């Protein structure tokens, strides 16, 4: 196995460790996040571009990753781990800072969800 393959494998594991929402949960959150009183967006149009890209990665196999996927996975792992220590999540009553939670959920991490 090459160094690149080992790095990609490690990144894949890190990404799936910090992104604790399933693709179904994230897709649902992105639709709810963008819904207003009158309409809900089409599923493929809901959420931020980053949230949509995270969702696409969750639906892929490791062997189907592109260079853009790998770049975004690194960014997401860095952003989530800079804000959250996955090994030491706050207690649910402390984690319910709505803006923080919503920002993290758009990246696929729900701080109120128990670690996998």
N, CA, C and O of each residue as an XYZ file, in Angstrom:
464
protein
N       0.847     -1.168      0.000
C       0.000      0.000      0.000
C       0.899      1.240      0.000
O       1.867      1.295      0.758
N       0.594      2.227     -0.832
C       1.405      3.425     -0.919
C       1.108      4.378      0.234
O       0.106      4.243      0.937
N       2.014      5.351      0.407
C       1.811      6.354      1.451
C       0.526      7.132      1.214
O      -0.196      7.439      2.163
N       0.227      7.459     -0.064
C      -1.016      8.174     -0.382
C      -2.234      7.358      0.010
O      -3.198      7.895      0.556
N      -2.192      6.065     -0.266
C      -3.325      5.206      0.088
C      -3.485      5.114      1.598
O      -4.608      5.113      2.102
N      -2.376      5.038      2.324
C      -2.440      4.997      3.784
C      -2.992      6.303      4.348
O      -3.786      6.298      5.288
N      -2.557      7.432      3.758
C      -3.070      8.730      4.199
C      -4.564      8.849      3.924
O      -5.312      9.352      4.763
N      -5.002      8.387      2.754
C      -6.418      8.436      2.411
C      -7.225      7.544      3.342
O      -8.315      7.924      3.769
N      -6.711      6.372      3.662
C      -7.393      5.473      4.595
C      -7.530      6.128      5.972
O      -8.590      6.054      6.593
N      -6.464      6.765      6.442
C      -6.504      7.429      7.748
C      -7.492      8.599      7.718
O      -8.247      8.801      8.669
N      -7.486      9.362      6.632
C      -8.415     10.482      6.496
C      -9.853      9.979      6.461
O     -10.729     10.573      7.089
N     -10.106      8.893      5.735
C     -11.435      8.295      5.656
C     -11.941      7.935      7.060
O     -13.084      8.220      7.416
N     -11.062      7.302      7.845
C     -11.425      6.925      9.212
C     -11.686      8.160     10.078
O     -12.667      8.200     10.820
N     -10.813      9.162      9.986
C     -10.997     10.396     10.754
C     -12.300     11.089     10.376
O     -13.047     11.538     11.246
N     -12.569     11.174      9.078
C     -13.779     11.825      8.585
C     -15.018     11.132      9.147
O     -15.930     11.793      9.645
N     -15.051      9.814      9.067
C     -16.218      9.079      9.547
C     -16.296      9.018     11.079
O     -17.345      8.688     11.630
N     -15.215      9.327     11.751
C     -15.237      9.425     13.213
C     -15.872     10.752     13.634
O     -16.692     10.774     14.552
N     -15.506     11.860     12.976
C     -16.031     13.170     13.386
C     -17.387     13.473     12.768
O     -18.189     14.191     13.366
N     -17.658     12.936     11.579
C     -18.973     13.107     10.949
C     -19.843     11.982     11.493
O     -19.801     10.855     11.001
N     -20.630     12.302     12.513
C     -21.375     11.262     13.216
C     -22.835     11.150     12.768
O     -23.604     10.379     13.343
N     -23.214     11.915     11.750
C     -24.573     11.812     11.204
C     -24.548     10.890      9.986
O     -23.571     10.868      9.237
N     -25.617     10.138      9.796
C     -25.739      9.310      8.597
C     -26.096     10.205      7.419
O     -26.462     11.366      7.603
N     -25.989      9.672      6.227
C     -26.361     10.456      5.051
C     -27.840     10.840      5.104
O     -28.202     11.938      4.680
N     -28.698      9.956      5.617
C     -30.118     10.269      5.734
C     -30.352     11.394      6.744
O     -31.153     12.296      6.497
N     -29.658     11.342      7.873
C     -29.804     12.387      8.879
C     -29.324     13.738      8.346
O     -29.979     14.762      8.545
N     -28.181     13.729      7.671
C     -27.651     14.980      7.133
C     -28.559     15.540      6.042
O     -28.821     16.742      6.013
N     -29.039     14.686      5.150
C     -29.946     15.152      4.091
C     -31.197     15.774      4.700
O     -31.655     16.823      4.245
N     -31.748     15.137      5.719
C     -32.927     15.675      6.393
C     -32.635     17.011      7.058
O     -33.433     17.943      6.965
N     -31.489     17.105      7.730
C     -31.112     18.358      8.375
C     -30.948     19.482      7.345
O     -31.415     20.599      7.569
N     -30.298     19.197      6.238
C     -30.088     20.237      5.226
C     -31.422     20.741      4.677
O     -31.573     21.933      4.413
N     -32.390     19.836      4.506
C     -33.719     20.257      4.028
C     -34.425     21.112      5.082
O     -35.014     22.141      4.751
N     -34.368     20.696      6.338
C     -35.009     21.454      7.418
C     -34.342     22.818      7.564
O     -35.021     23.830      7.740
N     -33.029     22.844      7.491
C     -32.268     24.077      7.655
C     -32.677     25.123      6.626
O     -32.754     26.310      6.946
N     -32.939     24.696      5.404
C     -33.268     25.629      4.325
C     -34.764     25.841      4.118
O     -35.168     26.672      3.304
N     -35.580     25.100      4.846
C     -37.030     25.253      4.669
C     -37.491     26.572      5.276
O     -36.938     27.058      6.263
N     -38.525     27.134      4.653
C     -39.151     28.302      5.255
C     -40.628     27.997      5.464
O     -41.059     26.857      5.288
N     -41.387     28.989      5.829
C     -42.795     28.754      6.152
C     -43.609     28.291      4.954
O     -44.638     27.636      5.121
N     -43.164     28.621      3.760
C     -43.959     28.326      2.572
C     -43.458     27.158      1.734
O     -44.231     26.566      0.981
N     -42.187     26.821      1.852
C     -41.652     25.784      0.966
C     -40.433     25.108      1.571
O     -39.751     25.649      2.441
N     -40.194     23.922      1.083
C     -38.991     23.174      1.433
C     -38.207     22.993      0.136
O     -38.805     22.679     -0.892
N     -36.877     23.183      0.152
C     -36.107     23.054     -1.078
C     -36.061     21.615     -1.583
O     -36.291     20.671     -0.827
N     -35.764     21.467     -2.854
C     -35.549     20.135     -3.401
C     -34.351     19.516     -2.690
O     -33.400     20.225     -2.361
N     -34.378     18.214     -2.447
C     -33.287     17.594     -1.689
C     -31.898     17.884     -2.260
O     -30.962     18.123     -1.497
N     -31.749     17.869     -3.565
C     -30.428     18.089     -4.160
C     -30.004     19.555     -4.131
O     -28.874     19.880     -4.494
N     -30.908     20.445     -3.701
C     -30.591     21.870     -3.636
C     -30.542     22.384     -2.197
O     -30.278     23.567     -1.982
N     -30.785     21.539     -1.229
C     -30.852     21.972      0.169
C     -29.459     22.059      0.778
O     -28.580     21.247      0.491
N     -29.287     23.054      1.613
C     -28.045     23.185      2.362
C     -26.980     23.981      1.656
O     -27.149     24.436      0.525
N     -25.872     24.138      2.362
C     -24.725     24.861      1.823
C     -23.985     23.967      0.841
O     -24.172     22.750      0.861
N     -23.150     24.539     -0.016
C     -22.328     23.693     -0.895
C     -21.452     22.722     -0.099
O     -21.256     21.577     -0.507
N     -20.929     23.184      1.032
C     -20.107     22.294      1.859
C     -20.946     21.152      2.409
O     -20.521     19.998      2.372
N     -22.135     21.464      2.920
C     -23.012     20.415      3.438
C     -23.393     19.413      2.365
O     -23.426     18.210      2.624
N     -23.682     19.894      1.163
C     -24.011     19.000      0.051
C     -22.824     18.109     -0.308
O     -22.995     16.931     -0.623
N     -21.613     18.684     -0.258
C     -20.418     17.903     -0.592
C     -20.165     16.835      0.476
O     -19.820     15.701      0.146
N     -20.337     17.192      1.758
C     -20.202     16.199      2.833
C     -21.202     15.069      2.611
O     -20.860     13.894      2.752
N     -22.421     15.420      2.270
C     -23.452     14.418      2.002
C     -23.044     13.506      0.852
O     -23.214     12.289      0.931
N     -22.511     14.085     -0.205
C     -22.063     13.279     -1.354
C     -20.952     12.318     -0.946
O     -20.936     11.168     -1.383
N     -20.027     12.782     -0.112
C     -18.930     11.916      0.348
C     -19.480     10.764      1.184
O     -19.033      9.625      1.047
N     -20.451     11.061      2.051
C     -21.037      9.996      2.871
C     -21.672      8.903      2.021
O     -21.766      7.753      2.450
N     -22.098      9.255      0.841
C     -22.763      8.290     -0.043
C     -21.787      7.554     -0.960
O     -22.200      6.708     -1.754
N     -20.494      7.872     -0.854
C     -19.490      7.256     -1.726
C     -18.761      6.120     -1.037
O     -18.773      5.976      0.186
N     -18.132      5.327     -1.876
C     -17.177      4.336     -1.385
C     -15.808      5.008     -1.345
O     -15.555      5.949     -2.097
N     -14.954      4.544     -0.499
C     -13.605      5.110     -0.362
C     -12.871      5.140     -1.702
O     -12.145      6.090     -1.993
N     -13.057      4.119     -2.501
C     -12.344      4.038     -3.782
C     -12.846      5.042     -4.815
O     -12.196      5.246     -5.840
N     -13.988      5.668     -4.560
C     -14.559      6.626     -5.510
C     -14.243      8.076     -5.174
O     -14.752      8.982     -5.832
N     -13.412      8.313     -4.162
C     -13.098      9.681     -3.757
C     -12.310     10.412     -4.836
O     -11.463      9.832     -5.516
N     -12.608     11.694     -4.975
C     -11.864     12.558     -5.896
C     -10.901     13.422     -5.090
O     -10.936     13.424     -3.860
N     -10.056     14.145     -5.784
C      -9.157     15.082     -5.124
C      -9.930     16.144     -4.350
O      -9.528     16.521     -3.249
N     -11.034     16.630     -4.912
C     -11.874     17.610     -4.213
C     -12.482     17.005     -2.953
O     -12.583     17.679     -1.928
N     -12.887     15.743     -3.021
C     -13.441     15.064     -1.843
C     -12.394     15.011     -0.732
O     -12.694     15.314      0.423
N     -11.192     14.635     -1.075
C     -10.117     14.504     -0.083
C      -9.802     15.866      0.532
O      -9.599     15.965      1.742
N      -9.759     16.912     -0.288
C      -9.508     18.264      0.215
C     -10.597     18.661      1.209
O     -10.297     19.170      2.290
N     -11.868     18.430      0.846
C     -12.965     18.805      1.727
C     -12.975     17.953      2.997
O     -13.261     18.461      4.081
N     -12.667     16.679      2.873
C     -12.624     15.820      4.056
C     -11.601     16.344      5.053
O     -11.873     16.383      6.253
N     -10.416     16.751      4.567
C      -9.399     17.322      5.462
C      -9.930     18.576      6.147
O      -9.760     18.758      7.353
N     -10.572     19.434      5.368
C     -11.122     20.683      5.904
C     -12.188     20.410      6.965
O     -12.194     21.042      8.021
N     -13.086     19.468      6.683
C     -14.162     19.148      7.620
C     -13.597     18.551      8.908
O     -14.016     18.928     10.003
N     -12.666     17.639      8.782
C     -12.045     17.041      9.979
C     -11.391     18.140     10.808
O     -11.546     18.170     12.028
N     -10.670     19.034     10.162
C      -9.996     20.118     10.870
C     -11.002     21.062     11.539
O     -10.828     21.441     12.697
N     -12.041     21.434     10.810
C     -13.037     22.361     11.371
C     -13.775     21.754     12.558
O     -13.976     22.419     13.574
N     -14.179     20.492     12.431
C     -14.918     19.864     13.529
C     -14.001     19.641     14.724
O     -14.381     19.952     15.853
N     -12.814     19.114     14.504
C     -11.928     18.832     15.636
C     -11.417     20.107     16.293
O     -11.069     20.084     17.473
N     -11.361     21.223     15.559
C     -10.940     22.475     16.193
C     -12.025     23.009     17.123
O     -11.740     23.772     18.047
N     -13.254     22.609     16.877
C     -14.366     23.100     17.689
C     -14.863     22.080     18.705
O     -15.471     22.443     19.712
N     -14.602     20.805     18.439
C     -15.140     19.733     19.277
C     -14.050     18.703     19.512
O     -13.315     18.342     18.592
N     -13.949     18.240     20.726
C     -13.086     17.106     21.019
C     -13.984     15.875     21.014
O     -14.700     15.635     21.986
N     -13.959     15.069     19.910
C     -14.887     13.932     19.815
C     -14.776     12.936     20.970
O     -15.728     12.212     21.261
N     -13.630     12.900     21.619
C     -13.459     11.976     22.743
C     -14.066     12.548     24.025
O     -14.274     11.817     24.993
N     -14.349     13.852     24.032
C     -14.799     14.499     25.258
C     -15.935     15.472     24.949
O     -15.845     16.657     25.268
N     -16.993     14.974     24.333
C     -18.155     15.806     23.996
C     -18.761     16.373     25.267
O     -18.781     15.706     26.302
N     -19.256     17.604     25.194
C     -19.944     18.153     26.361
C     -21.195     17.341     26.686
O     -21.726     16.623     25.839
N     -21.643     17.468     27.910
C     -22.903     16.834     28.279
C     -24.004     17.438     27.422
O     -23.897     18.603     27.037
N     -25.058     16.692     27.110
C     -26.106     17.208     26.233
C     -26.633     18.582     26.625
O     -26.896     19.405     25.747
N     -26.794     18.853     27.915
C     -27.322     20.166     28.294
C     -26.313     21.279     27.981
O     -26.720     22.418     27.748
N     -24.996     20.975     27.969
C     -23.971     21.954     27.627
C     -23.804     22.083     26.123
O     -23.383     23.133     25.639
N     -24.121     21.048     25.384
C     -23.875     21.023     23.944
C     -24.978     21.715     23.156
O     -24.836     21.930     21.953
N     -26.068     22.063     23.815
C     -27.212     22.598     23.091
C     -27.116     24.105     22.848
O     -28.088     24.830     23.058
N     -25.960     24.571     22.411
C     -25.800     25.933     21.922
C     -26.286     25.879     20.478
O     -25.612     25.319     19.614
N     -27.449     26.457     20.219
C     -28.149     26.261     18.956
C     -27.309     26.625     17.737
O     -27.217     25.830     16.802
N     -26.707     27.782     17.723
C     -25.913     28.178     16.538
C     -24.728     27.254     16.323
O     -24.455     26.829     15.200
N     -24.031     26.948     17.401
C     -22.879     26.044     17.300
C     -23.336     24.678     16.788
O     -22.728     24.105     15.884
N     -24.410     24.173     17.377
C     -24.921     22.857     16.971
C     -25.333     22.865     15.505
O     -25.005     21.935     14.768
N     -26.041     23.895     15.074
C     -26.484     23.961     13.674
C     -25.298     24.062     12.721
O     -25.298     23.440     11.659
N     -24.295     24.838     13.096
C     -23.095     24.968     12.247
C     -22.403     23.607     12.107
O     -22.014     23.215     11.007
N     -22.254     22.894     13.223
C     -21.613     21.581     13.191
C     -22.461     20.563     12.435
O     -21.927     19.719     11.716
N     -23.784     20.641     12.596
C     -24.652     19.697     11.899
C     -24.582     19.886     10.384
O     -24.726     18.920      9.636
N     -24.363     21.114      9.926
C     -24.232     21.357      8.495
C     -22.984     20.661      7.949
O     -22.900     20.379      6.754
N     -22.018     20.387      8.827
C     -20.813     19.639      8.444
C     -20.969     18.142      8.702
O     -20.069     17.362      8.390
N     -22.110     17.738      9.271
C     -22.354     16.320      9.514
C     -22.053     15.852     10.916
O     -22.007     14.647     11.165
N     -21.841     16.791     11.856
C     -21.547     16.411     13.236
C     -22.620     16.975     14.160
O     -22.779     18.191     14.272
N     -23.348     16.090     14.817
C     -24.332     16.523     15.800
C     -23.736     16.326     17.182
O     -23.534     15.186     17.601
N     -23.444     17.416     17.913
C     -22.836     17.266     19.232
C     -23.744     16.608     20.262
O     -23.272     16.164     21.308
N     -25.029     16.542     19.980
C     -25.949     15.881     20.919
C     -26.073     14.389     20.668
O     -26.664     13.665     21.469
N     -25.520     13.933     19.559
C     -25.604     12.512     19.214
C     -24.462     11.771     19.897
O     -23.314     12.216     19.880
N     -24.792     10.652     20.489
C     -23.767      9.840     21.150
C     -22.729      9.399     20.135
O     -23.050      9.132     18.977
N     -21.498      9.324     20.575
C     -20.406      8.874     19.713
C     -20.677      7.454     19.232
O     -21.195      6.618     19.973
N     -20.315      7.199     17.970
C     -20.499      5.859     17.413
C     -19.475      4.910     17.976
O     -19.468      3.729     17.626
